[in-house]
Amino acid sequence: MPKKKTKTKKSSNKTVKGQLGKKKETAREKMIGQTIGYRYDVNLLPDYSKITPFLKKYIEAMGWDDLNWLEDVHMGYEDDRPAVFDRNANGWVTIPKKIKLPNNQQDRDMIARELLVKFQMSPNHPLVDLKKAYRKF
Amino acid sequence: MANIKTNENKTKAQSMGLHSEVLTGKTQQKFFNPDEAENFYYWGTYDVDFNKRIDLDVNDLDCKEANKKIDELMSQGYGTIVIKNPQGKHSLGVGVLNKLNLIFEGSLGYFGVGSIDGPTVRINGRVGWSCAENMMAGKVVIEKNAGSCFGAAVRGGDLICKGSVGARTGIDQKGGTIIIGGDAGAFTGFMMQRGRIIILGDVGINLGDSMYDGIIYVGGKIGSFGSDAVESPMTKSDVDWIKRKLKVAEIGENFDISKMTKVVSGKKLWNYDALEPTEKKGAI
């Protein structure tokens, strides 16, 4: 039987420097000598020179000396859109198209941290309804 | 919502009834609103002032009464609470979801300051098993030694022990940083999934056994590597970050970071590549 030809679809996504999964080995993967199987590199240490003014204010308000829990927050993706994972809502928070993201993963991570803090502290956060319903004291 | 669909091409395991269904569908999706107001605190938390200080003697209180009293004081705006006579009681200071300076003048028993989200805690004594278990955010500093399962399942924040810790430190760790000024016991970083552990002293056998991901930095001798834990070269970003963290932890000022050993997962036991479809990776 003659073999059927299969058409391969070309991806319309732009290639971003340091992006996971675009090439077989990204620069980061080459550096650490491992394949990154997640939506972001969980071991990427934050570059504090990229910190935003909002995050500085947040750290000061909480009485901490550094990013604290936000060190584990990174920009990932959901449904082919940039997104940040909200551990409190157990879901991905998608970044609107009108927010332009830089090419550098460290800068993107700082934006993800800022957006996540704003989302979690918002009265529209899904946890607010849960708290109203189930809070014991 | 996830749907369930039947898989027609059954493998041997499936035909034996081990896997008869495949879950498909999206995770819940929320869209960020860029016009959110600037706010640093969770809804429903107390507005406390760090300069408003009070002492609380828990000598005659059980842990439930003491924890309720801490909540009551926060509701009155106290931002610095000093706990007197904790006397090794279990489960003290758990579930604080507020910014707060919490100081314990003495030692804690099992499961101290667990499930906290935000406070800065200082314990001027020792702690028992599973201190700061499931911690979400904040900073905990222990001046002396800690028991086993120190920082079990920590999800975020900084957990610092200036002395030595027992076995299974950072077991099932899911984020955050654990810093140990002294030595650590066997099975440190057992099954850790992400996050970072810094040990300035020696560490026991089976370091990082079955770790999925994350990083462990060791300053002293390593008893033995656990299954799938491998050494990795230190980079400049590692050194810069550790320097910063040790300053935050107020320990190891003159410690030679360049001589530390970095341990990561070899990814032979666990590999999640198959769970992330390649086409989904090219999003940003």
Contacts between the chains, C-beta under 8 A, distances in Angstrom:
chain1	res1	chain2	res2	distance
A	11	B	279	7.2
A	11	B	282	6.0
A	13	B	282	4.5
A	13	B	283	6.8
A	15	B	282	7.8
A	16	B	284	5.5
A	19	B	281	7.9
A	19	B	282	6.8
A	19	B	284	6.1
A	20	B	281	5.5
A	21	B	276	7.3
A	21	B	278	5.9
A	21	B	280	7.9
A	21	B	281	2.5
A	21	B	282	6.0
A	22	B	281	7.1
A	22	B	282	5.2
A	31	B	235	7.4
A	32	B	232	7.0
A	32	B	264	7.7
A	33	B	232	7.4
A	34	B	264	7.4
A	34	B	267	5.9
A	35	B	267	7.2
A	35	B	271	7.7
A	35	B	273	6.2
A	37	B	267	8.0
A	37	B	271	6.2
A	37	B	272	4.1
A	37	B	273	4.0
A	37	B	274	8.0
A	37	B	275	7.2
A	37	B	276	5.6
A	38	B	272	6.5
A	38	B	276	6.7
A	39	B	276	6.7
A	39	B	280	7.8
A	39	B	281	7.2
A	42	B	194	4.4
A	42	B	213	5.4
A	42	B	214	7.3
A	43	B	194	7.4
A	43	B	213	6.7
A	43	B	214	7.0
A	43	B	215	5.6
A	43	B	264	7.2
A	45	B	237	5.1
A	45	B	238	6.8
A	45	B	241	4.4
A	46	B	241	7.5
A	47	B	237	7.4
A	48	B	244	6.9
A	54	B	38	7.0
A	57	B	38	7.9
A	57	B	40	7.3
A	58	B	40	5.2
A	61	B	40	4.3
A	61	B	41	7.8
A	61	B	99	7.3
A	62	B	40	6.8
A	62	B	99	5.1
A	62	B	118	6.4
A	63	B	50	6.2
A	63	B	99	6.1
A	63	B	101	6.9
A	63	B	120	5.5
A	64	B	120	7.2
A	64	B	138	7.8
A	64	B	139	6.2
A	65	B	139	7.7
A	65	B	247	7.7
A	65	B	248	4.5
A	66	B	158	7.7
A	66	B	244	6.6
A	66	B	245	7.6
A	66	B	248	5.6
A	68	B	137	5.7
A	68	B	138	7.0
A	68	B	139	6.9
A	68	B	156	7.0
A	68	B	157	5.5
A	68	B	158	6.3
A	69	B	136	6.5
A	69	B	137	3.7
A	69	B	138	7.8
A	69	B	155	7.5
A	69	B	156	3.0
A	69	B	157	5.2
A	69	B	175	7.1
A	69	B	176	6.6
A	70	B	156	7.9
A	71	B	156	7.8
A	71	B	176	7.8
A	71	B	177	7.2
A	72	B	155	7.9
A	72	B	156	5.7
A	72	B	175	4.0
A	72	B	176	6.8
A	72	B	194	6.7
A	72	B	195	6.8
A	75	B	284	6.8
A	77	B	280	7.1
A	77	B	281	7.6
A	77	B	283	3.2
A	77	B	284	5.7
A	78	B	26	8.0
A	78	B	27	7.0
A	78	B	29	6.4
A	78	B	283	7.7
A	79	B	26	6.8
A	79	B	29	6.8
A	79	B	283	7.9
A	80	B	280	7.0
A	80	B	282	7.8
A	80	B	283	4.7
A	81	B	283	6.1
A	82	B	283	6.3
A	82	B	284	4.8
A	84	B	32	7.9
A	86	B	30	7.1
A	87	B	136	7.8
A	87	B	155	6.8
A	89	B	28	7.4
A	89	B	30	6.4
A	90	B	27	8.0
A	90	B	28	7.3
A	91	B	27	5.4
A	91	B	28	4.0
A	91	B	29	6.5
A	91	B	30	5.7
A	92	B	27	6.1
A	92	B	29	6.2
A	92	B	30	7.4
A	93	B	30	4.9
A	93	B	31	7.2
A	93	B	32	5.0
A	94	B	29	6.1
A	94	B	30	7.0
A	94	B	31	5.0
A	94	B	32	6.7
A	95	B	32	6.0
A	96	B	31	6.5
A	96	B	32	6.3
A	96	B	33	8.0
A	96	B	34	5.9
A	98	B	34	7.1
A	99	B	34	6.2
A	101	B	284	6.6
A	108	B	284	7.1
A	115	B	32	5.3
A	117	B	40	7.2
A	118	B	32	7.6
A	118	B	36	4.4
A	118	B	38	7.3
A	118	B	39	7.5
A	119	B	30	7.6
A	119	B	32	5.5
A	119	B	33	7.9
A	119	B	36	6.7
A	120	B	42	6.9
A	121	B	39	4.3
A	121	B	40	6.3
A	121	B	41	6.1
A	121	B	42	6.1
A	121	B	43	7.3
A	122	B	33	7.4
A	122	B	36	4.9
A	122	B	37	7.6
A	122	B	39	7.1
A	122	B	43	7.8
A	123	B	43	5.4
A	124	B	33	7.0
A	124	B	36	7.7
A	125	B	43	6.8
A	126	B	30	7.3
A	127	B	42	7.7
A	127	B	43	7.6
A	128	B	43	4.7
A	128	B	44	7.4
A	131	B	43	6.8
A	131	B	44	5.5
A	135	B	44	7.1
A	137	B	68	7.0
A	137	B	71	6.4
